[in-house]
Amino acid sequence: IFDAMDEHLAPGVQERCLLALAVLSNGGDILTRQREPASEEATSPGVDRQRRVDCIIGAMRRHGSAEGVQAQGSRVVSRLVTLSEGNRVAVVRSRGIEALLHVVRYRGRGTCAQEYACAALSTLALCSGSNRAAIATAGGLVDVLTVMRDIQAPQLQSESLSTLTHLTHGYPENQLEMATAGAAALVSKAMVTNPTLESIQTSGCALLVAMVVVVSHGDRHRFLEEGVVQAVANAMKLCASISIQEGGVRIIHLLLGAGVTDCGVAGWPHPCALDVVIPAMCALPGSALVQEHGCGALAFLSRLTACASEMRASLGVGLVLQALQTHKDVCAVQEKGCDALGDYASSDVGLQSVIAMERGTELVLEAMRAFPAHWRMQEVGLRALSGLARGRDDVKRRIGEAHGFKVVISALQCHQSECGVQRNGCVAVVSLAQSHWQSQQVFADEGGLKVVVAAMRSHVAVSDLQEEGCWAIASLAENNPENQVGIVAAGGLEAILFAMREHAEHKGVQERGCFALASLACSGQVRDRVGQAGGLDAVIAAMRAHPEVASVQEEGCAALANIT
């Protein structure tokens, strides 16, 4: 057959020879098959893999407008590249990538040629990073996206998605190029149009994940508007495969982060999330990936006030607690789970009680102890503790019994450079120590007074942290003469006054600063120190700078009464 192709270059002969080779290739590798010993001349030619590949690719390049040659040539190549690395190398050396991309660009009466060409490109990309780079450099990403846009045939859509999936694997630059070329809308359309083809759903989810992880926040908003999440939700409902469930939950989690607003999720009603995220978490409790991103998605959804009661009815809290219990050794699950608990506790008093009764407080402390060096874990853990303890003496007592105050102090000490950890640590101190003498004493005994002051000194330019730091000092000093003296000795008075001077326009810092000065000046041992250090002037300056803010005026008056 190869001899015939060399001797007779007419397209009709070439097409029929390629058809014969395609049929023969179903029975094995035609590139390594020996000649039949019909004559002495044919007994020792050996195998010439490259010559045979050159013959096939040459036919395709020679007859670029012959649809039959293109279809049968692509069919042969798509089979050969699946058989061995040697075949794939020979195809690339024969400039087979360019020939296959020509087929993808070609528009004939049928779609077989494009299907086979995409299948061959998919295999080449799957097996070699250099092939992925070569295909992308030759314009393969845009060519495949174009054929997807122009031809809606299901099998071609499936092969195209497979090719794109392999082209983007491990190549962020290809992923980004896909996203900016409008691939998300095309992939979503293919998934919605072909709901029963699991290959399209699987490749589609993989592609969307690859794009979502590399694009900007603004592009994620665009993905929401293009119906990406609805396509993924449909796939998750129709296909129970683990890869689709894991990819789908991950996409929903990442896109929800871009779309959550006070009134809902841009371009997507929030109940749809519960319809797919919660069943996935229930069905795959052992999948750390599903649990991680499921907890992350539920955390975002809990920030919508409209979701609070629905979350409880859907057992969202129970699923998060189960994930924390099941995957104690997976930091990502612990982080996202604690983040979700923090959101639940902050959004709904009823959920706060449910979490406390189901050992949620203990699970948060266990997570923080298990990953002390992970700053993000400490940040969300502190936030969860503050939400759970706010206004609940029983939770404060349980945290104390579990030596949780040491965990809070340790997080502040170990992550001084992380502003989020320091801020949330100060907020946790407020929730735990405010109007609770026992907690105040434990914090002081464990060195908590110094770490709060250190937090303020470490981030003097951050207004929110200075505000929470002043509030934490006030909570530790309130009606506690021993702590009032200890705070002044630790440099807390100077930290408060510095914050009020540096953030004179920030009403929160001024309000909490006045509150802290009032709390310190309750003690006769400290009152004179506050006045001598300039506390009186700081309070008057705050009241004059914010005459319209009632809370500043109220706390300022209380401070003036105590200082004078």
C-alpha positions as CSV (number, residue, x, y, z in Angstrom):
1,I,0.0,0.0,0.0
2,F,2.8,2.4,0.9
3,D,4.5,1.6,-2.4
4,A,1.3,2.4,-4.3
5,M,1.0,5.7,-2.5
6,D,4.6,6.6,-3.5
7,E,3.9,5.7,-7.2
8,H,0.4,7.1,-7.6
9,L,-0.2,10.6,-6.2
10,A,-3.7,11.1,-7.6
11,P,-6.1,12.0,-4.7
12,G,-8.4,9.1,-5.5
13,V,-5.6,6.6,-5.1
14,Q,-4.3,8.3,-2.1
15,E,-7.7,8.3,-0.4
16,R,-8.3,4.6,-1.1
17,C,-4.8,3.7,0.2
18,L,-5.4,5.6,3.3
19,L,-8.8,4.0,3.8
20,A,-7.1,0.6,3.5
21,L,-4.4,1.6,6.0
22,A,-7.1,2.9,8.4
23,V,-8.8,-0.5,8.3
24,L,-5.5,-2.4,8.8
25,S,-4.5,-0.1,11.7
26,N,-7.4,-1.5,13.7
27,G,-5.5,-4.8,13.9
28,G,-2.1,-3.4,15.0
29,D,0.7,-1.0,14.3
30,I,1.0,-0.8,10.5
31,L,4.2,1.2,10.9
32,T,6.2,-1.7,12.3
33,R,4.6,-4.5,10.3
34,Q,7.1,-6.4,8.1
35,R,6.5,-7.1,4.4
36,E,5.3,-10.5,3.3
37,P,8.4,-12.5,2.0
38,A,6.8,-12.8,-1.5
39,S,10.2,-12.3,-3.3
40,E,13.8,-12.2,-2.5
41,E,13.7,-8.4,-2.8
42,A,11.1,-8.1,-0.1
43,T,12.8,-10.3,2.5
44,S,15.1,-7.8,4.2
45,P,13.9,-4.2,3.8
46,G,13.3,-3.9,7.6
47,V,11.0,-1.4,9.2
48,D,11.0,2.3,8.1
49,R,8.6,3.9,10.4
50,Q,9.5,7.5,9.5
51,R,9.2,6.8,5.8
52,R,5.7,5.4,6.2
53,V,4.6,8.4,8.4
54,D,6.1,10.8,5.9
55,C,4.0,9.1,3.2
56,I,0.7,9.5,5.2
57,I,1.4,13.1,6.2
58,G,2.7,13.9,2.7
59,A,-0.6,12.8,1.2
60,M,-2.5,15.0,3.6
61,R,-0.3,18.0,2.9
62,R,-0.4,17.4,-0.9
63,H,-4.2,17.2,-1.1
64,G,-5.3,19.8,1.4
65,S,-8.6,20.4,-0.3
66,A,-9.5,16.7,-0.8
67,E,-11.9,15.9,1.9
68,G,-11.6,12.2,1.6
69,V,-7.8,12.3,1.9
70,Q,-8.0,14.6,4.9
71,A,-10.6,12.4,6.6
72,Q,-8.8,9.0,6.0
73,G,-5.4,10.5,6.7
74,S,-6.5,11.9,10.0
75,R,-8.2,8.6,10.8
76,V,-4.9,6.7,10.3
77,V,-2.9,9.2,12.3
78,S,-5.4,9.2,15.2
79,R,-5.0,5.5,15.5
80,L,-1.2,5.4,15.1
81,V,-0.5,8.0,17.8
82,T,-2.3,5.9,20.4
83,L,-0.1,2.9,19.8
84,S,3.4,4.0,20.7
85,E,5.7,6.9,21.6
86,G,7.8,6.1,18.4
87,N,4.7,6.7,16.3
88,R,4.0,10.0,18.0
89,V,7.6,11.2,17.5
90,A,7.5,10.2,13.8
91,V,4.3,12.1,13.3
92,V,5.7,15.3,14.9
93,R,8.9,15.0,12.8
94,S,6.8,14.8,9.7
95,R,5.1,18.1,10.6
96,G,2.0,16.2,11.4
97,I,0.8,18.8,13.9
98,E,0.6,21.4,11.1
99,A,-1.2,18.9,8.8
100,L,-3.7,18.0,11.5
101,L,-4.4,21.7,12.3
102,H,-5.0,22.3,8.6
103,V,-7.7,19.6,8.8
104,V,-9.3,21.3,11.8
105,R,-9.5,24.5,9.9
106,Y,-10.9,22.8,6.8
107,R,-14.7,23.1,6.2
108,G,-16.0,20.2,4.1
109,R,-19.4,18.6,3.8
110,G,-18.9,16.3,6.8
111,T,-17.2,16.5,10.2
112,C,-15.3,13.2,10.2
113,A,-12.0,14.8,9.2
114,Q,-12.2,17.3,12.1
115,E,-13.2,14.6,14.6
116,Y,-10.2,12.4,13.7
117,A,-7.8,15.3,13.6
118,C,-9.0,16.5,17.0
119,A,-8.6,13.0,18.4
120,A,-5.0,12.8,17.1
121,L,-4.2,16.2,18.5
122,S,-5.7,15.2,21.8
123,T,-3.5,12.2,22.1
124,L,-0.4,14.1,21.1
125,A,-1.1,16.8,23.7
126,L,-1.8,14.2,26.4
127,C,1.5,12.4,26.0
128,S,3.9,15.3,25.7
129,G,4.4,18.7,27.1
130,S,6.5,19.8,24.1
131,N,3.6,18.7,21.9
132,R,1.2,20.8,23.9
133,A,3.5,23.8,23.5
134,A,3.9,23.2,19.7
135,I,0.2,22.9,19.1
136,A,-0.6,26.0,21.1
137,T,2.2,28.0,19.3
138,A,0.8,26.9,15.9
139,G,-2.6,28.4,16.9
140,G,-4.2,25.1,17.8
141,L,-6.2,26.6,20.8
142,V,-7.9,29.1,18.6
143,D,-8.4,26.6,15.7
144,V,-10.2,24.1,18.0
145,L,-12.3,26.8,19.6
146,T,-13.3,28.0,16.2
147,V,-14.4,24.6,15.0
148,M,-16.4,24.2,18.2
149,R,-18.2,27.5,17.5
150,D,-18.8,26.7,13.8
151,I,-19.8,23.0,14.0
152,Q,-22.2,21.7,16.7
153,A,-21.9,18.0,15.9
154,P,-21.8,16.2,19.3
155,Q,-18.9,13.9,18.5
156,L,-16.8,16.8,17.2
157,Q,-17.7,18.8,20.3
158,S,-16.5,15.9,22.5
159,E,-13.2,15.5,20.6
160,S,-12.6,19.2,20.7
161,L,-13.2,19.4,24.4
162,S,-10.8,16.5,25.0
163,T,-8.1,18.2,22.9
164,L,-8.5,21.5,24.8
165,T,-8.4,19.7,28.1
166,H,-5.1,18.1,27.3
167,L,-3.7,21.3,25.8
168,T,-4.3,23.2,29.0
169,H,-3.1,20.5,31.4
170,G,-0.2,21.9,33.3
171,Y,0.1,25.0,31.1
172,P,-1.3,28.1,32.8
173,E,-0.5,30.2,29.8
174,N,-2.7,28.0,27.6
175,Q,-5.4,28.1,30.3
176,L,-5.3,31.9,30.3
177,E,-5.4,32.1,26.5
178,M,-8.5,29.9,26.5
179,A,-10.3,32.0,29.1
180,T,-9.5,35.3,27.3
181,A,-10.6,33.8,23.9
182,G,-14.2,33.2,25.2
183,A,-13.9,29.5,25.7
184,A,-16.0,29.4,28.9
185,A,-19.2,30.3,26.9
186,L,-18.4,27.7,24.2
187,V,-17.7,25.0,26.8
188,S,-20.9,25.8,28.7
189,K,-23.0,25.8,25.6
190,A,-21.6,22.3,24.6
191,M,-22.4,21.0,28.1
192,V,-25.9,22.3,28.1
193,T,-26.6,21.2,24.5
194,N,-25.3,17.6,25.1
195,P,-26.5,16.8,28.6
196,T,-26.4,13.0,28.1
197,L,-22.8,12.8,26.8
198,E,-20.7,12.1,29.8
199,S,-17.5,12.7,27.9
200,I,-18.5,16.3,27.1
201,Q,-19.6,16.8,30.7
202,T,-16.3,15.4,32.1
203,S,-14.0,17.3,29.7
204,G,-16.1,20.5,30.1
205,C,-15.8,20.5,33.9
206,A,-12.1,19.9,33.6
207,L,-11.7,22.7,31.2
208,L,-13.7,25.1,33.2
209,V,-11.7,24.3,36.3
210,A,-8.5,25.0,34.4
211,M,-9.7,28.4,33.3
212,V,-11.4,29.5,36.6
213,V,-8.2,28.9,38.6
214,V,-6.1,31.3,36.5
215,V,-8.4,34.2,35.6
216,S,-9.0,37.4,37.5
217,H,-11.9,38.3,39.7
218,G,-13.5,40.2,36.9
219,D,-13.3,37.3,34.5
220,R,-15.0,35.1,37.1
221,H,-17.9,37.6,37.1
222,R,-18.0,37.2,33.3
223,F,-18.1,33.4,33.7
224,L,-21.1,33.8,35.9
225,E,-22.9,35.9,33.3
226,E,-22.1,33.4,30.6
227,G,-23.9,30.6,32.4
228,V,-20.9,28.6,33.5
229,V,-22.3,27.6,36.9
230,Q,-25.7,26.6,35.5
231,A,-23.9,24.3,33.0
232,V,-21.9,22.8,35.8
233,A,-24.9,22.4,38.1
234,N,-26.7,20.5,35.3
235,A,-23.7,18.2,34.8
236,M,-23.6,17.4,38.5
237,K,-27.3,16.6,38.6
238,L,-27.0,14.3,35.5
239,C,-23.6,12.6,36.1
240,A,-22.6,11.0,39.3
241,S,-18.9,10.5,38.4
242,I,-16.4,11.6,41.0
243,S,-14.5,13.8,38.6
244,I,-17.6,15.8,37.6
245,Q,-18.7,16.2,41.2
246,E,-15.2,17.3,42.3
247,G,-14.7,19.6,39.4
248,G,-18.2,21.0,39.7
249,V,-18.0,21.8,43.4
250,R,-14.6,23.5,42.9
251,I,-16.0,25.7,40.1
252,I,-19.0,26.7,42.1
253,H,-16.9,27.6,45.1
254,L,-14.4,29.7,43.1
255,L,-17.2,31.5,41.1
256,L,-19.3,32.2,44.2
257,G,-16.4,34.1,45.6
258,A,-16.7,36.5,42.7
259,G,-20.5,36.7,42.6
260,V,-21.8,36.9,46.2
261,T,-23.5,40.2,46.9
262,D,-26.0,41.3,49.5
263,C,-28.9,40.5,47.2
264,G,-27.7,37.2,45.7
265,V,-25.2,35.8,43.3
266,A,-24.7,37.6,40.0
267,G,-26.4,35.7,37.2
268,W,-27.3,32.7,39.3
269,P,-30.0,32.2,42.1
270,H,-28.4,30.8,45.2
271,P,-30.9,27.9,45.7
272,C,-29.3,26.2,42.7
273,A,-26.0,25.9,44.7
274,L,-27.7,24.0,47.5
275,D,-29.3,21.7,45.0
276,V,-25.9,20.4,43.8
277,V,-23.3,21.2,46.5
278,I,-25.0,19.6,49.4
279,P,-25.9,16.3,47.5
280,A,-22.2,16.1,46.4
281,M,-21.0,16.5,49.9
282,C,-23.5,13.9,51.2
283,A,-22.6,11.4,48.4
284,L,-18.8,11.8,48.6
285,P,-17.9,12.3,52.3
286,G,-14.5,10.6,51.7
287,S,-13.5,13.0,48.9
288,A,-11.3,15.7,50.5
289,L,-11.7,17.8,47.3
290,V,-15.5,17.8,47.4
291,Q,-15.5,18.5,51.1
292,E,-13.0,21.3,50.8
293,H,-14.7,23.2,48.1
294,G,-18.2,22.3,49.4
295,C,-17.4,23.9,52.7
296,G,-16.0,26.9,50.8
297,A,-19.1,27.3,48.7
298,L,-21.4,27.0,51.7
299,A,-19.3,29.6,53.5
300,F,-20.0,32.1,50.7
301,L,-23.6,31.2,50.5
302,S,-24.1,31.7,54.3
303,R,-23.1,35.3,53.8
304,L,-26.4,35.8,52.0
305,T,-29.0,36.6,54.7
306,A,-31.7,34.8,52.5
307,C,-29.7,31.6,52.8
308,A,-29.5,31.3,56.6
309,S,-32.7,29.4,57.3
310,E,-32.3,27.3,54.1
311,M,-28.8,26.4,55.2
312,R,-30.2,25.0,58.5
313,A,-32.9,23.1,56.7
314,S,-30.4,21.6,54.3
315,L,-28.1,20.5,57.1
316,G,-25.3,22.6,55.7
317,V,-23.8,23.0,59.2
318,G,-23.9,19.3,59.8
319,L,-22.0,18.6,56.6
320,V,-19.3,21.1,57.5
321,L,-18.9,19.6,60.9
322,Q,-18.7,16.1,59.4
323,A,-16.1,17.2,56.9
324,L,-14.0,18.6,59.7
325,Q,-14.3,15.4,61.7
326,T,-13.6,13.1,58.7
327,H,-10.6,15.0,57.2
328,K,-8.6,16.1,60.2
329,D,-5.3,15.7,58.4
330,V,-6.2,17.8,55.4
331,C,-5.4,21.4,56.0
332,A,-7.5,22.7,53.1
333,V,-10.7,21.0,54.4
334,Q,-10.0,22.3,57.9
335,E,-9.5,25.8,56.6
336,K,-12.6,26.0,54.5
337,G,-14.7,24.2,57.2
338,C,-13.6,26.7,59.9
339,D,-14.3,29.6,57.5
340,A,-17.8,28.3,56.9
341,L,-18.4,27.9,60.7
342,G,-17.3,31.4,61.2
343,D,-19.8,32.6,58.6
344,Y,-22.6,30.6,60.1
345,A,-22.0,31.7,63.6
346,S,-21.9,35.4,62.5
347,S,-25.0,35.2,60.4
348,D,-27.5,33.4,62.6
349,V,-27.8,33.0,66.4
350,G,-29.6,29.7,66.0
351,L,-26.8,28.3,63.9
352,Q,-24.3,29.5,66.5
353,S,-26.1,27.3,69.1
354,V,-26.2,24.3,66.7
355,I,-22.5,24.5,66.1
356,A,-21.7,24.8,69.8
357,M,-23.9,21.8,70.7
358,E,-22.2,19.6,68.0
359,R,-18.7,20.2,69.3
360,G,-17.9,22.8,66.6
361,T,-15.8,24.9,69.0
362,E,-13.7,21.9,69.8
363,L,-13.2,21.0,66.2
364,V,-12.0,24.5,65.4
365,L,-9.5,24.4,68.2
366,E,-8.3,21.0,67.0
367,A,-7.8,22.3,63.5
368,M,-5.8,25.3,64.7
369,R,-3.6,23.1,66.9
370,A,-3.1,20.6,64.0
371,F,-1.8,23.3,61.6
372,P,-0.1,26.0,63.7
373,A,2.2,27.2,60.9
374,H,-0.6,27.7,58.4
375,W,-1.5,31.4,58.8
376,R,-4.7,31.2,56.8
377,M,-5.9,28.3,59.0
378,Q,-5.2,30.4,62.1
379,E,-6.9,33.5,60.6
380,V,-10.2,31.7,59.8
381,G,-10.0,29.7,63.1
382,L,-9.8,32.9,65.1
383,R,-12.7,34.3,63.2
384,A,-14.8,31.2,63.9
385,L,-14.0,31.3,67.6
386,S,-14.9,34.9,67.9
387,G,-18.3,34.3,66.2
388,L,-19.0,31.2,68.3
389,A,-18.1,32.9,71.6
390,R,-19.8,36.3,71.0
391,G,-22.4,36.8,73.7
392,R,-22.2,33.2,75.0
393,D,-20.7,32.5,78.4
394,D,-21.1,28.8,78.0
395,V,-18.9,28.8,74.9
396,K,-16.3,31.0,76.6
397,R,-16.2,28.5,79.4
398,R,-15.8,25.6,77.0
399,I,-13.0,27.3,75.2
400,G,-11.3,28.0,78.5
401,E,-11.7,24.4,79.6
402,A,-10.1,23.2,76.3
403,H,-7.2,25.6,76.8
404,G,-8.4,27.6,73.8
405,F,-7.0,30.9,75.1
406,K,-3.5,29.4,74.6
407,V,-4.4,28.7,71.0
408,V,-5.5,32.3,70.4
409,I,-2.3,33.7,71.9
410,S,-0.1,31.2,70.1
411,A,-1.7,32.2,66.7
412,L,-1.0,35.9,67.5
413,Q,2.6,35.2,68.5
414,C,3.5,32.9,65.6
415,H,2.0,35.1,62.8
416,Q,2.8,38.7,63.8
417,S,3.4,39.7,60.1
418,E,0.0,38.5,59.0
419,C,-2.4,41.4,59.4
420,G,-5.5,39.2,59.0
421,V,-4.4,36.9,61.8
422,Q,-3.6,39.8,64.1
423,R,-6.9,41.5,63.4
424,N,-9.0,38.4,63.9
425,G,-7.0,37.6,67.0
426,C,-8.0,40.9,68.5
427,V,-11.6,40.3,67.5
428,A,-11.4,36.9,69.3
429,V,-10.1,38.5,72.4
430,V,-13.0,40.9,72.4
431,S,-15.6,38.1,72.0
432,L,-13.9,36.0,74.7
433,A,-12.9,38.6,77.3
434,Q,-15.7,41.3,77.1
435,S,-17.7,41.3,80.3
436,H,-16.2,38.0,81.4
437,W,-13.7,38.3,84.3
438,Q,-12.5,34.7,84.2
439,S,-11.5,35.0,80.5
440,Q,-9.8,38.3,81.2
441,Q,-7.7,36.7,83.9
442,V,-6.8,33.7,81.8
443,F,-5.6,35.9,79.0
444,A,-3.5,38.0,81.3
445,D,-2.0,34.9,83.0
446,E,-1.1,33.4,79.5
447,G,0.7,36.6,78.3
448,G,-2.3,37.8,76.2
449,L,-1.9,41.5,77.3
450,K,1.5,41.7,75.6
451,V,0.5,40.0,72.3
452,V,-2.5,42.4,71.8
453,V,-0.2,45.4,72.2
454,A,2.4,43.7,69.9
455,A,-0.4,43.2,67.3
456,M,-1.1,47.0,67.3
457,R,2.6,47.8,67.1
458,S,3.2,45.4,64.2
459,H,0.6,47.0,61.9
460,V,0.4,50.7,62.9
461,A,-0.9,51.8,59.5
462,V,-3.9,49.5,59.4
463,S,-7.0,51.3,60.7
464,D,-9.2,48.2,61.2
465,L,-6.6,46.4,63.2
466,Q,-5.9,49.5,65.4
467,E,-9.7,49.7,66.0
468,E,-10.0,46.1,67.0
469,G,-6.8,46.3,69.1
470,C,-8.2,49.2,71.1
471,W,-11.4,47.3,71.6
472,A,-9.4,44.2,72.7
473,I,-7.5,46.3,75.3
474,A,-10.8,47.8,76.5
475,S,-12.3,44.3,76.9
476,L,-9.4,43.0,78.9
477,A,-9.3,46.1,81.1
478,E,-13.0,46.5,81.7
479,N,-13.6,46.4,85.5
480,N,-10.3,44.6,86.1
481,P,-7.8,46.8,88.0
482,E,-5.1,44.2,87.8
483,N,-5.3,44.0,84.0
484,Q,-5.4,47.8,83.7
485,V,-2.1,48.0,85.4
486,G,-0.7,45.2,83.3
487,I,-1.8,46.8,80.1
488,V,-0.1,50.0,80.9
489,A,3.1,48.1,81.9
490,A,3.0,46.3,78.5
491,G,2.8,49.6,76.6
492,G,-0.9,49.4,75.9
493,L,-1.6,53.1,76.8
494,E,1.0,54.3,74.3
495,A,-0.4,52.0,71.6
496,I,-3.9,53.5,72.1
497,L,-2.7,57.1,72.0
498,F,-0.5,56.4,68.9
499,A,-3.5,54.8,67.1
500,M,-5.7,57.8,67.9
501,R,-3.1,60.3,66.6
502,E,-2.3,58.3,63.5
503,H,-5.9,57.6,62.6
504,A,-7.6,60.8,63.6
505,E,-10.1,60.6,60.7
506,H,-11.2,57.1,61.4
507,K,-14.3,57.2,63.6
508,G,-13.9,53.5,64.6
509,V,-10.4,54.0,66.0
510,Q,-11.5,57.1,67.8
511,E,-14.6,55.4,69.3
512,R,-12.7,52.3,70.5
513,G,-9.7,54.4,71.6
514,C,-12.0,56.5,73.9
515,F,-13.6,53.3,75.1
516,A,-10.1,51.8,75.9
517,L,-9.0,55.0,77.7
518,A,-12.2,55.0,79.7
519,S,-11.7,51.3,80.7
520,L,-8.1,51.9,81.8
521,A,-8.9,55.1,83.7
522,C,-11.3,53.2,86.0
523,S,-8.4,52.3,88.2
524,G,-7.0,55.0,90.5
525,Q,-3.5,53.5,89.9
526,V,-3.8,54.1,86.1
527,R,-6.0,57.3,86.0
528,D,-3.1,59.7,86.5
529,R,-0.9,57.9,84.0
530,V,-3.6,58.2,81.3
531,G,-3.9,62.0,81.9
532,Q,-0.2,62.5,82.1
533,A,0.4,60.6,78.8
534,G,-2.0,62.9,76.9
535,G,-5.2,60.8,77.2
536,L,-7.4,63.8,78.0
537,D,-6.1,65.7,74.9
538,A,-6.7,62.6,72.7
539,V,-10.3,62.3,73.9
540,I,-11.1,65.9,73.3
541,A,-9.5,65.8,69.8
542,A,-11.6,62.8,69.0
543,M,-14.8,64.5,70.1
544,R,-14.0,67.6,68.1
545,A,-13.1,65.7,65.0
546,H,-16.3,63.7,64.9
547,P,-19.1,65.8,66.4
548,E,-21.7,64.1,64.3
549,V,-20.8,60.5,65.4
550,A,-22.9,59.7,68.5
551,S,-20.8,56.7,69.5
552,V,-17.6,58.8,69.6
553,Q,-19.3,61.4,71.7
554,E,-20.7,58.8,74.1
555,E,-17.4,57.0,74.6
556,G,-15.6,60.3,74.8
557,C,-17.8,61.6,77.6
558,A,-17.3,58.3,79.5
559,A,-13.6,58.6,79.1
560,L,-13.6,62.3,80.2
561,A,-15.6,61.3,83.3
562,N,-13.1,58.6,84.3
563,I,-9.9,60.5,83.4
564,T,-10.9,63.7,85.3
